[in-house]
Amino acid sequence: MKNKPHYEIIIYWSKDDNNFIAEVPELPGCIADGNSYTEAVKNAEIVIAEWIETALSLGRPIPEPRGRLMFA
């Protein structure tokens, strides 16, 4: 993955955390937060890069972005 990956990010407001939460469902455990929607997205992009870097250093596979996911 030479280019910046394009993973789906799901963003929602968490009343308990008093923050926006940004989850990346294709990367297990990849979650960020922020005081604003924009900050949550920015932080998610950082966490995605760190998730990939960690997986590479551990020799673990990195899922290819699949685009829009469908949930029931």
C-alpha positions as a Markdown table, in Angstrom:
| # | Residue | x | y | z |
|---|---|---|---|---|
| 1 | Met | 0.0 | 0.0 | 0.0 |
| 2 | Lys | 2.1 | 2.8 | -1.3 |
| 3 | Asn | -0.7 | 5.4 | -1.4 |
| 4 | Lys | -2.8 | 6.6 | 1.5 |
| 5 | Pro | -5.3 | 3.9 | 2.2 |
| 6 | His | -9.0 | 4.6 | 1.9 |
| 7 | Tyr | -10.8 | 2.8 | 4.7 |
| 8 | Glu | -14.4 | 3.4 | 5.7 |
| 9 | Ile | -14.7 | 5.5 | 8.9 |
| 10 | Ile | -17.9 | 5.4 | 10.9 |
| 11 | Ile | -18.4 | 8.5 | 13.0 |
| 12 | Tyr | -20.9 | 9.0 | 15.8 |
| 13 | Trp | -21.5 | 11.1 | 18.9 |
| 14 | Ser | -20.8 | 9.4 | 22.2 |
| 15 | Lys | -22.8 | 11.0 | 25.0 |
| 16 | Asp | -20.8 | 8.9 | 27.6 |
| 17 | Asp | -17.4 | 10.2 | 26.2 |
| 18 | Asn | -18.7 | 13.7 | 25.3 |
| 19 | Asn | -16.8 | 13.3 | 22.0 |
| 20 | Phe | -17.2 | 12.2 | 18.4 |
| 21 | Ile | -16.0 | 8.6 | 17.9 |
| 22 | Ala | -14.4 | 7.4 | 14.7 |
| 23 | Glu | -14.3 | 3.7 | 14.1 |
| 24 | Val | -12.5 | 1.9 | 11.2 |
| 25 | Pro | -14.4 | -1.4 | 11.0 |
| 26 | Glu | -11.9 | -3.1 | 8.6 |
| 27 | Leu | -9.0 | -2.6 | 11.0 |
| 28 | Pro | -9.9 | -4.4 | 14.3 |
| 29 | Gly | -9.5 | -2.1 | 17.3 |
| 30 | Cys | -8.8 | 1.0 | 15.2 |
| 31 | Ile | -10.8 | 3.7 | 16.9 |
| 32 | Ala | -10.2 | 7.4 | 17.5 |
| 33 | Asp | -12.1 | 10.3 | 19.0 |
| 34 | Gly | -12.2 | 14.1 | 18.8 |
| 35 | Asn | -14.0 | 17.2 | 20.1 |
| 36 | Ser | -15.4 | 17.8 | 16.6 |
| 37 | Tyr | -16.4 | 15.7 | 13.7 |
| 38 | Thr | -13.3 | 17.0 | 11.8 |
| 39 | Glu | -11.0 | 16.3 | 14.6 |
| 40 | Ala | -12.3 | 12.8 | 14.9 |
| 41 | Val | -11.6 | 12.2 | 11.2 |
| 42 | Lys | -8.1 | 13.7 | 11.5 |
| 43 | Asn | -7.3 | 11.5 | 14.5 |
| 44 | Ala | -8.7 | 8.4 | 12.7 |
| 45 | Glu | -6.3 | 9.0 | 9.8 |
| 46 | Ile | -3.4 | 9.1 | 12.3 |
| 47 | Val | -4.6 | 5.9 | 14.0 |
| 48 | Ile | -5.0 | 4.2 | 10.7 |
| 49 | Ala | -1.4 | 4.9 | 9.8 |
| 50 | Glu | -0.2 | 3.8 | 13.2 |
| 51 | Trp | -2.3 | 0.6 | 13.0 |
| 52 | Ile | -0.7 | -0.2 | 9.6 |
| 53 | Glu | 2.8 | 0.6 | 10.8 |
| 54 | Thr | 2.3 | -1.7 | 13.9 |
| 55 | Ala | 0.9 | -4.6 | 11.7 |
| 56 | Leu | 3.8 | -4.3 | 9.4 |
| 57 | Ser | 6.3 | -4.4 | 12.2 |
| 58 | Leu | 4.7 | -7.5 | 13.6 |
| 59 | Gly | 4.5 | -9.2 | 10.2 |
| 60 | Arg | 0.7 | -9.2 | 10.3 |
| 61 | Pro | -1.5 | -8.9 | 7.1 |
| 62 | Ile | -3.1 | -5.6 | 6.3 |
| 63 | Pro | -6.6 | -5.8 | 4.9 |
| 64 | Glu | -7.2 | -4.1 | 1.5 |
| 65 | Pro | -9.8 | -1.3 | 1.8 |
| 66 | Arg | -13.1 | -2.6 | 0.5 |
| 67 | Gly | -14.9 | 0.7 | 0.3 |
| 68 | Arg | -18.5 | 1.0 | 1.7 |
| 69 | Leu | -19.5 | -1.7 | 4.0 |
| 70 | Met | -23.0 | -2.8 | 4.4 |
| 71 | Phe | -24.4 | -3.6 | 7.9 |
| 72 | Ala | -27.8 | -5.0 | 8.8 |
